[in-house]
Amino acid sequence: MEENQEALGRLDDRLKPPPELEEFWQKHPEIVKLGDPVLRTVAKPVVRFTKETQELIKRMETIMRDADGLGLAAPQVGVSQRILVYDVGEGLQVLINPKIVHRSGEQVEPPEGCLSIPGLRGVVARAKEVKVKGFDERGRPVVKKVSDLEARVIQHEVDHLDGILFIDRADPETLVWVIEEESELEVAGATDSRS
């Protein structure tokens, strides 16, 4: 495991944004960027659903929306807890201690991006459908079977909770820095799965 973490750290060090994207990388300082160790740490489960949990979820929603992302995991705001938020057009969704219990099919489009690696895109093979279990913001059990973009976003965010970034799963040949203004108009994580 330690060797794997070391290899991932070397990959992170090699992926430096081009100078043209430096300002873009500074645009949302509240989002932890590639190279911060919290992004490579397995997040801790939430044991108690407290007022602080609710405040963190509200802060994550605000940050995600300000950055035009589709999803955001707590480690991306520097908090090592198993909490993710997302919105693929159906309103805010919250998953706490999520666990993907079933995957089926495959999707590779659209390319993914990440709010923690602004401007980088790549093709990632993900399951087309997933079944996920967890809890909502009030601690009530949740079981969801989702597909397509929602499945992609959930997989991307759960990876964040496990210290995995989309660059770890992307076809390396497809990784490309998007420098034009379109990088601000992307569609979340996949659809520009930015999360």
PEFENCOR-V146875 format. One record per pair of residues at least 12 apart in sequence whose ideal C-beta (glycine too) atoms are under 6 Angstrom apart, sorted by the first residue. I is the first residue (numbers start at 1). GAP is how many residues later the second one is. Records with the same first field share a line. If there is no record, write none. Layout:
# PEFENCOR-V146875
I->GAP + GAP
This chain:
# PEFENCOR-V146875
8->32
12->22 + 23
17->102
18->159
20->159
21->98
24->94 + 95
25->93
28->39
30->33
31->45 + 84
32->44 + 46 + 84
33->83
34->82 + 83
38->37 + 40 + 42
39->36 + 77
40->123
41->39 + 122
42->120 + 121
43->32 + 37 + 38 + 39 + 118
44->36 + 37
45->37 + 52
46->35 + 36 + 50 + 51
49->90
57->37 + 80
60->12 + 17 + 25
61->24 + 31
67->48
69->46 + 119 + 125 + 126
70->16 + 18 + 83 + 118 + 119 + 125
71->15 + 82 + 86 + 118 + 124
72->13 + 123
73->84 + 87 + 88
75->85
76->40
82->15 + 79
83->13
84->73
86->67
88->61 + 62 + 65
94->42 + 43
95->39
96->38 + 39
97->37 + 38
98->34 + 36 + 60
99->34
100->30 + 32 + 58
101->30 + 32
102->29
103->24 + 27
104->25
105->23 + 24
106->19 + 22
107->19 + 21
108->15 + 17
110->80 + 81
111->12
112->12 + 54 + 77 + 78 + 81
113->73 + 79 + 81
114->52
115->79
119->58 + 59 + 64
120->57
121->55 + 57
122->48 + 52 + 53
123->48 + 51
124->42 + 45 + 46
126->26 + 29
128->19
129->18 + 22
130->21
131->14
132->12 + 22
149->41 + 42
152->38 + 41
153->36 + 40 + 42
156->33 + 37 + 39
157->38
